[in-house]
């Protein structure tokens, strides 16, 4: 059935003529190689179907490939997928620099490793490592800092208090001081949901 709008009819006619021209050109170029034409057509159909499937399953694919990338479910909730090692990781932008954090409900603060603190421009030599902190590896000294801007999947916080760990730490920690900024969090199988 043809659309009522004359502009839509004109576009439909143009697309039909263009399709016939392309089809005629393809048949002409493959006039003596029908088998090759079928092969090439099958390849293009598979490429098209692959692109459609990749687009349709974009979110699950991204969460599998990048489990530390938080995904906004709606304007109030983000989700994280459990990594292969059983932990949840989140990629936050801290003062303009993307950093990877391990979610640690046993940690009181947002804790930066020395490497991550350097990456966002904190001069370690200017810090006073005097705050005693208990960790899984024993007691270490930390230094308090204030982060200008912390962003997780569109949620932005300013003037966030954090600690720089004085000891050796491979991954920065996302502790309760930051998680409490959300109204709540729940673990549902391999998903961690944070809601505001």
C-alpha positions as a LaTeX table, in Angstrom:
\begin{tabular}{lrrr}
\hline
Residue & $x$ (\AA) & $y$ (\AA) & $z$ (\AA) \\
\hline
Unk1 & 0.00 & 0.00 & 0.00 \\
Unk2 & 1.39 & 3.40 & $-1.03$ \\
Unk3 & 1.73 & 6.19 & 1.55 \\
Unk4 & $-0.66$ & 9.17 & 1.26 \\
Unk5 & 2.09 & 11.79 & 1.51 \\
Unk6 & 3.36 & 12.87 & $-1.97$ \\
Unk7 & 6.90 & 13.37 & $-0.60$ \\
Unk8 & 6.91 & 9.85 & 0.84 \\
Unk9 & 5.63 & 8.50 & $-2.51$ \\
Unk10 & 8.42 & 10.34 & $-4.34$ \\
Unk11 & 11.05 & 8.93 & $-1.95$ \\
Unk12 & 9.64 & 5.43 & $-2.35$ \\
Unk13 & 9.72 & 5.79 & $-6.15$ \\
Unk14 & 13.30 & 7.08 & $-6.02$ \\
Unk15 & 14.42 & 4.20 & $-3.78$ \\
Unk16 & 12.69 & 1.66 & $-6.05$ \\
Unk17 & 14.43 & 3.11 & $-9.12$ \\
Unk18 & 17.78 & 3.17 & $-7.31$ \\
Unk19 & 17.28 & $-0.44$ & $-6.17$ \\
Unk20 & 16.48 & $-1.54$ & $-9.72$ \\
Unk21 & 19.53 & 0.28 & $-11.07$ \\
Unk22 & 21.86 & $-1.30$ & $-8.49$ \\
Unk23 & 20.34 & $-4.74$ & $-9.02$ \\
Unk24 & 20.68 & $-4.41$ & $-12.80$ \\
Unk25 & 24.29 & $-3.33$ & $-12.44$ \\
Unk26 & 25.09 & $-6.26$ & $-10.19$ \\
Unk27 & 23.42 & $-8.75$ & $-12.56$ \\
Unk28 & 25.27 & $-7.22$ & $-15.52$ \\
Unk29 & 28.68 & $-7.40$ & $-13.82$ \\
Unk30 & 28.08 & $-11.03$ & $-12.78$ \\
Unk31 & 26.31 & $-12.13$ & $-16.00$ \\
Unk32 & 28.76 & $-14.98$ & $-16.68$ \\
Unk33 & 29.56 & $-15.83$ & $-13.06$ \\
Unk34 & 26.32 & $-16.77$ & $-11.37$ \\
Unk35 & 28.00 & $-18.97$ & $-8.71$ \\
Unk36 & 30.34 & $-16.16$ & $-7.71$ \\
Unk37 & 27.39 & $-13.76$ & $-7.52$ \\
Unk38 & 25.59 & $-16.11$ & $-5.11$ \\
Unk39 & 28.73 & $-16.38$ & $-2.95$ \\
Unk40 & 29.19 & $-12.62$ & $-2.79$ \\
Unk41 & 25.50 & $-12.06$ & $-2.06$ \\
Unk42 & 25.65 & $-14.61$ & 0.78 \\
Unk43 & 28.71 & $-12.87$ & 2.25 \\
Unk44 & 26.94 & $-9.49$ & 2.18 \\
Unk45 & 23.82 & $-10.96$ & 3.76 \\
Unk46 & 25.95 & $-12.47$ & 6.55 \\
Unk47 & 27.75 & $-9.16$ & 7.11 \\
Unk48 & 24.41 & $-7.35$ & 7.28 \\
Unk49 & 22.95 & $-9.92$ & 9.72 \\
Unk50 & 26.12 & $-9.76$ & 11.86 \\
Unk51 & 25.86 & $-5.96$ & 12.03 \\
Unk52 & 22.17 & $-6.15$ & 12.99 \\
Unk53 & 22.88 & $-8.76$ & 15.69 \\
Unk54 & 25.86 & $-6.80$ & 17.06 \\
Unk55 & 23.75 & $-3.67$ & 17.28 \\
Unk56 & 20.79 & $-5.50$ & 18.82 \\
Unk57 & 22.96 & $-7.15$ & 21.49 \\
Unk58 & 25.27 & $-4.17$ & 21.95 \\
Unk59 & 24.64 & $-3.73$ & 25.70 \\
Unk60 & 25.15 & $-7.39$ & 26.71 \\
Unk61 & 28.25 & $-7.58$ & 24.50 \\
Unk62 & 29.73 & $-4.42$ & 26.01 \\
Unk63 & 29.07 & $-5.61$ & 29.55 \\
Unk64 & 30.79 & $-8.94$ & 28.77 \\
Unk65 & 33.78 & $-7.30$ & 27.08 \\
Unk66 & 34.10 & $-4.47$ & 29.61 \\
Unk67 & 32.68 & $-5.64$ & 32.95 \\
Unk68 & 34.06 & $-2.55$ & 34.73 \\
Unk69 & 31.99 & $-0.24$ & 32.56 \\
Unk70 & 28.89 & 0.81 & 34.46 \\
Unk71 & 25.71 & 0.92 & 32.41 \\
Unk72 & 22.82 & 3.23 & 33.19 \\
Unk73 & 19.56 & 1.28 & 33.38 \\
Unk74 & 17.53 & 4.45 & 33.85 \\
Unk75 & 18.11 & 7.96 & 35.22 \\
Unk76 & 18.43 & 6.59 & 38.78 \\
Unk77 & 20.14 & 3.21 & 38.48 \\
Unk78 & 23.42 & 1.85 & 37.11 \\
Unk79 & 24.56 & $-1.74$ & 36.91 \\
Unk80 & 27.93 & $-3.45$ & 37.06 \\
Unk81 & 28.65 & $-7.00$ & 35.96 \\
Unk82 & 30.76 & $-9.34$ & 38.09 \\
Unk83 & 34.21 & $-9.97$ & 36.62 \\
Unk84 & 35.73 & $-13.42$ & 36.12 \\
Unk85 & 37.62 & $-13.15$ & 39.43 \\
Unk86 & 34.32 & $-12.78$ & 41.34 \\
Unk87 & 34.72 & $-9.07$ & 42.15 \\
Unk88 & 32.85 & $-6.05$ & 40.84 \\
Unk89 & 34.89 & $-3.34$ & 39.14 \\
Unk90 & 33.84 & 0.14 & 38.09 \\
Unk91 & 35.49 & 2.62 & 35.76 \\
Unk92 & 35.06 & 6.13 & 37.15 \\
Unk93 & 36.28 & 9.41 & 35.72 \\
Unk94 & 38.17 & 11.22 & 38.47 \\
Unk95 & 39.15 & 14.81 & 37.77 \\
Unk96 & 38.97 & 14.07 & 34.04 \\
Unk97 & 40.96 & 10.81 & 34.13 \\
Unk98 & 39.35 & 7.36 & 33.80 \\
Unk99 & 40.38 & 5.06 & 36.67 \\
Unk100 & 39.48 & 1.47 & 37.47 \\
Unk101 & 38.19 & 0.70 & 40.97 \\
Unk102 & 37.35 & $-2.54$ & 42.71 \\
Unk103 & 34.06 & $-2.26$ & 44.61 \\
Unk104 & 34.90 & $-3.03$ & 48.24 \\
Unk105 & 32.08 & $-2.81$ & 50.79 \\
Unk106 & 34.65 & $-3.62$ & 53.48 \\
Unk107 & 36.56 & $-0.41$ & 52.74 \\
Unk108 & 35.41 & 2.73 & 54.53 \\
Unk109 & 36.65 & 5.22 & 51.96 \\
Unk110 & 37.27 & 5.73 & 48.32 \\
Unk111 & 40.95 & 4.73 & 48.29 \\
Unk112 & 43.37 & 5.63 & 45.52 \\
Unk113 & 46.48 & 3.66 & 44.80 \\
Unk114 & 49.65 & 5.74 & 44.59 \\
Unk115 & 49.78 & 5.13 & 40.81 \\
Unk116 & 46.21 & 6.35 & 40.29 \\
Unk117 & 46.82 & 9.38 & 42.51 \\
Unk118 & 49.76 & 10.32 & 40.29 \\
Unk119 & 47.65 & 9.81 & 37.17 \\
Unk120 & 45.14 & 12.45 & 38.28 \\
Unk121 & 47.88 & 14.93 & 39.15 \\
Unk122 & 48.27 & 14.49 & 42.90 \\
Unk123 & 51.85 & 15.20 & 43.99 \\
Unk124 & 52.61 & 12.37 & 46.41 \\
Unk125 & 55.57 & 14.24 & 47.89 \\
Unk126 & 53.17 & 16.95 & 49.12 \\
Unk127 & 50.95 & 14.50 & 51.04 \\
Unk128 & 51.15 & 13.64 & 54.72 \\
Unk129 & 50.72 & 9.89 & 55.10 \\
Unk130 & 49.62 & 9.97 & 58.74 \\
Unk131 & 46.14 & 8.38 & 58.77 \\
Unk132 & 46.35 & 4.76 & 60.00 \\
Unk133 & 44.28 & 2.38 & 57.92 \\
Unk134 & 43.57 & $-1.31$ & 58.40 \\
Unk135 & 43.74 & $-3.36$ & 55.22 \\
Unk136 & 43.78 & $-7.03$ & 54.31 \\
Unk137 & 47.58 & $-6.73$ & 54.24 \\
Unk138 & 47.80 & $-5.12$ & 57.68 \\
Unk139 & 47.98 & $-1.51$ & 58.84 \\
Unk140 & 49.22 & 1.15 & 56.43 \\
Unk141 & 49.27 & 4.92 & 56.52 \\
Unk142 & 47.13 & 6.95 & 54.17 \\
Unk143 & 46.73 & 10.59 & 53.23 \\
Unk144 & 43.41 & 12.41 & 52.94 \\
Unk145 & 42.64 & 14.25 & 49.68 \\
Unk146 & 39.62 & 15.93 & 48.10 \\
Unk147 & 38.70 & 15.04 & 44.52 \\
Unk148 & 37.12 & 17.87 & 42.56 \\
Unk149 & 34.88 & 15.73 & 40.35 \\
Unk150 & 34.00 & 12.03 & 40.32 \\
Unk151 & 31.71 & 10.59 & 37.66 \\
Unk152 & 30.16 & 7.13 & 37.34 \\
Unk153 & 27.88 & 6.47 & 34.35 \\
Unk154 & 26.51 & 10.00 & 34.31 \\
Unk155 & 26.28 & 10.45 & 38.10 \\
Unk156 & 28.55 & 13.36 & 39.02 \\
Unk157 & 29.78 & 14.23 & 42.51 \\
Unk158 & 31.97 & 17.16 & 43.52 \\
Unk159 & 34.38 & 17.61 & 46.41 \\
Unk160 & 34.63 & 13.89 & 47.15 \\
Unk161 & 36.81 & 12.97 & 50.13 \\
Unk162 & 39.23 & 10.12 & 49.45 \\
Unk163 & 42.39 & 8.51 & 50.77 \\
Unk164 & 45.66 & 7.86 & 49.00 \\
Unk165 & 47.08 & 4.56 & 50.22 \\
Unk166 & 50.66 & 4.83 & 51.41 \\
Unk167 & 51.37 & 1.16 & 50.81 \\
Unk168 & 51.47 & $-1.01$ & 47.71 \\
Unk169 & 48.05 & $-1.45$ & 46.15 \\
Unk170 & 47.32 & $-2.66$ & 42.62 \\
Unk171 & 43.76 & $-1.39$ & 42.25 \\
Unk172 & 42.01 & 1.61 & 43.75 \\
Unk173 & 39.03 & 0.78 & 45.97 \\
Unk174 & 35.47 & 2.05 & 45.79 \\
Unk175 & 34.49 & 1.96 & 49.44 \\
Unk176 & 31.40 & 2.79 & 51.44 \\
Unk177 & 31.99 & 6.55 & 51.66 \\
Unk178 & 31.31 & 6.69 & 47.91 \\
Unk179 & 28.73 & 3.89 & 47.74 \\
Unk180 & 26.68 & 5.62 & 50.47 \\
Unk181 & 26.09 & 8.47 & 48.02 \\
Unk182 & 23.69 & 6.07 & 46.32 \\
Unk183 & 20.38 & 5.34 & 48.00 \\
Unk184 & 21.19 & 1.68 & 48.04 \\
Unk185 & 22.89 & $-1.15$ & 46.24 \\
Unk186 & 21.87 & $-4.73$ & 45.67 \\
Unk187 & 23.60 & $-7.77$ & 44.27 \\
Unk188 & 21.44 & $-9.82$ & 41.93 \\
Unk189 & 23.43 & $-12.81$ & 40.74 \\
Unk190 & 26.27 & $-11.41$ & 38.64 \\
Unk191 & 24.88 & $-7.86$ & 38.68 \\
Unk192 & 25.50 & $-5.08$ & 41.18 \\
Unk193 & 22.78 & $-2.40$ & 41.02 \\
Unk194 & 23.43 & 1.08 & 42.42 \\
Unk195 & 20.42 & 3.39 & 42.78 \\
Unk196 & 19.98 & 7.06 & 43.64 \\
\hline
\end{tabular}
